[in-house]
Amino acid sequence: MSYSIKQATIIADQLERLATQNTHQLAGQVANIDFWISEAVHAVRTIDDYPARFRRLRDAQVGWVEEHGTKVSGYCHICGGVCELGPETETPPAPGRIDARELAKARDAVCLASRRYLLRLYRAHFLDDDQVLDACDQIGIGVEPEDFERGSAPPS
């Protein structure tokens, strides 16, 4: 699993757990809300910045391989390793990119979990409308006016 997806999954899972805590537990977590918002922002930015980071990585690796004429031992499909039956050496392939759907799924999970956590804090009277809107703006997520009805169900 890639760093970007693993990081996003960890943050999303943690925020989902926080969103279901009892009020007395939330009191302790709201004291660290800046930390949790920054973690969500970081996870989203890491995913959003992935295409540019990948291009730099790929271009640098491919350029180095070309410049140095790098060859690696070939993989033998018979014995499952390097042997006299496999190709001696070959140019290493360019690195593979993470599927955009996997990145989008991980990003969506962070955004949804963040929204649930923030609205849980709102419904428990730890945050007011402006604080929720500010946190959502930092993360890059939206909320609907009906989300601010204290009796409304948690977002799904």
C-alpha positions as CSV (number, residue, x, y, z in Angstrom):
1,M,0.0,0.0,0.0
2,S,1.3,3.4,-0.9
3,Y,2.3,6.0,1.7
4,S,-0.3,8.4,0.5
5,I,-3.2,5.9,0.8
6,K,-1.9,4.4,4.0
7,Q,-1.6,7.8,5.7
8,A,-5.1,8.8,4.5
9,T,-6.6,5.5,5.7
10,I,-5.1,5.9,9.2
11,I,-6.4,9.4,9.5
12,A,-9.9,8.5,8.2
13,D,-10.2,5.6,10.5
14,Q,-9.1,7.6,13.5
15,L,-11.5,10.5,12.7
16,E,-14.4,8.0,12.2
17,R,-13.6,6.6,15.7
18,L,-13.6,10.1,17.2
19,A,-16.9,10.9,15.6
20,T,-18.5,8.1,17.5
21,Q,-17.1,8.8,20.9
22,N,-19.1,9.7,24.0
23,T,-19.3,13.4,24.9
24,H,-16.9,13.1,27.8
25,Q,-14.3,11.5,25.4
26,L,-14.9,14.2,22.8
27,A,-14.0,16.8,25.5
28,G,-10.5,15.5,25.5
29,Q,-10.3,15.3,21.7
30,V,-11.6,18.8,21.0
31,A,-8.6,20.0,23.0
32,N,-6.5,18.6,20.1
33,I,-8.7,19.7,17.2
34,D,-6.0,21.8,15.6
35,F,-3.9,18.6,15.4
36,W,-6.7,16.6,13.8
37,I,-7.5,19.3,11.3
38,S,-3.8,19.6,10.3
39,E,-3.6,15.8,9.9
40,A,-6.6,15.8,7.6
41,V,-5.3,18.7,5.6
42,H,-1.9,17.0,5.3
43,A,-3.5,13.7,4.1
44,V,-5.6,15.5,1.5
45,R,-2.7,17.5,0.3
46,T,-0.5,14.5,0.1
47,I,-3.0,12.8,-2.2
48,D,-3.6,16.0,-4.2
49,D,0.1,16.5,-4.7
50,Y,0.7,12.9,-5.7
51,P,0.6,13.4,-9.5
52,A,3.3,16.0,-9.4
53,R,5.5,14.0,-7.0
54,F,5.1,10.9,-9.1
55,R,6.1,12.7,-12.3
56,R,9.3,14.0,-10.6
57,L,10.1,10.6,-9.3
58,R,9.5,8.9,-12.7
59,D,11.4,11.5,-14.7
60,A,14.4,11.4,-12.3
61,Q,14.5,7.6,-12.2
62,V,14.1,7.1,-16.0
63,G,16.6,9.9,-16.6
64,W,19.1,8.3,-14.3
65,V,18.7,4.8,-15.9
66,E,19.2,6.3,-19.4
67,E,22.1,8.4,-18.4
68,H,23.9,5.5,-16.7
69,G,22.8,2.7,-19.0
70,T,21.5,0.8,-16.0
71,K,20.6,-2.9,-16.4
72,V,19.1,-5.3,-13.9
73,S,19.0,-9.0,-13.8
74,G,16.0,-10.4,-15.5
75,Y,13.3,-12.4,-13.8
76,C,13.0,-16.0,-14.8
77,H,9.5,-17.3,-15.0
78,I,10.7,-20.9,-14.5
79,C,12.5,-20.7,-11.2
80,G,11.0,-17.4,-10.0
81,G,14.3,-15.6,-9.7
82,V,17.6,-14.9,-11.5
83,C,19.0,-17.9,-13.2
84,E,20.8,-19.2,-16.3
85,L,17.4,-19.7,-18.1
86,G,16.2,-16.1,-17.6
87,P,17.3,-13.0,-19.5
88,E,20.8,-11.8,-18.4
89,T,20.1,-8.1,-18.0
90,E,17.4,-5.7,-19.1
91,T,16.6,-2.0,-18.7
92,P,14.5,-1.6,-15.6
93,P,10.9,-0.5,-16.2
94,A,9.7,3.0,-15.2
95,P,7.9,3.1,-11.9
96,G,4.2,2.5,-11.9
97,R,1.7,5.0,-10.8
98,I,-1.0,4.5,-8.1
99,D,-4.5,4.1,-9.6
100,A,-6.3,7.5,-9.5
101,R,-9.4,5.7,-8.2
102,E,-7.6,4.4,-5.2
103,L,-6.3,7.9,-4.4
104,A,-9.8,9.4,-4.8
105,K,-11.3,6.7,-2.6
106,A,-8.7,7.5,0.2
107,R,-9.2,11.2,-0.2
108,D,-13.0,10.9,0.0
109,A,-12.6,8.8,3.2
110,V,-10.6,11.5,4.9
111,C,-13.0,14.2,3.8
112,L,-16.1,12.3,4.9
113,A,-14.6,11.3,8.3
114,S,-13.4,14.9,8.9
115,R,-16.9,16.2,8.2
116,R,-18.5,13.6,10.5
117,Y,-16.0,14.4,13.3
118,L,-16.6,18.2,13.0
119,L,-20.3,17.9,12.9
120,R,-20.2,15.5,15.9
121,L,-18.3,18.2,17.8
122,Y,-20.9,20.7,16.7
123,R,-23.8,18.6,17.8
124,A,-22.2,18.1,21.1
125,H,-21.8,21.9,21.5
126,F,-18.0,21.9,21.4
127,L,-17.9,23.9,18.2
128,D,-20.1,26.7,16.8
129,D,-21.1,27.2,13.1
130,D,-18.1,29.4,12.3
131,Q,-15.6,27.0,13.8
132,V,-17.0,24.1,11.8
133,L,-17.0,26.2,8.6
134,D,-13.4,27.4,9.2
135,A,-12.2,23.8,9.8
136,C,-14.1,22.6,6.7
137,D,-12.5,25.4,4.7
138,Q,-9.0,24.4,5.9
139,I,-9.6,20.8,4.8
140,G,-11.4,21.7,1.6
141,I,-14.7,20.1,2.4
142,G,-18.2,21.5,2.5
143,V,-21.2,21.4,4.7
144,E,-24.9,22.0,4.1
145,P,-27.1,24.5,6.0
146,E,-29.2,21.6,7.3
147,D,-26.1,20.0,8.9
148,F,-26.3,22.8,11.4
149,E,-29.6,21.7,12.7
150,R,-28.6,20.3,16.1
151,G,-31.1,17.5,15.9
152,S,-30.2,16.3,12.5
153,A,-28.7,12.9,11.9
154,P,-24.9,12.6,11.4
155,P,-23.8,12.8,7.8
156,S,-23.4,9.5,6.0
